[in-house]
Amino acid sequence: MAKQSAPQELAGIAPKLVEITDNVLFADVWERPGLSPRDRSLVTVSALAALYRSEQLPYHLGVALDNGLSVEELSEAITHLAFYAGWPNAMTAITQLKEIADERSA
């Protein structure tokens, strides 16, 4: 997995948030051995889609692809979530996945 980092432009307004995002979330939680980066990405994308966190979702969809999930697998997960998390959440997530997949294939 590529090293993840909080947006550094936020350090000017929220230096502690950026620090704990980098040092706790990405350097510790994401590196724990209990789940692979691929599995962590699937969990993260699912949670963000289910909770309609559409601002964070595109970044994590890209990370999920980098961590070995395919567009088809992510599409299937989002389709499955539609029945549990709501149709609008799934439609937003699948639209974002399509945009990222289109960008990567261009």
DAQUI-V146653 format. One record per run of one state. SS is the DSSP state (~ for helix, > for strand, _ for the rest). FROM is the first residue (numbers start at 1). TO is the last residue. Records with the same first field share a line. If there is no record, write none. Layout:
SS: FROM-TO / FROM-TO
//
This chain:
_: 1-7 / 11-14 / 27-28 / 32-36 / 51-53 / 67-70 / 86-86 / 106-106
~: 8-10 / 15-26 / 29-31 / 37-50 / 54-66 / 71-85 / 87-105
//
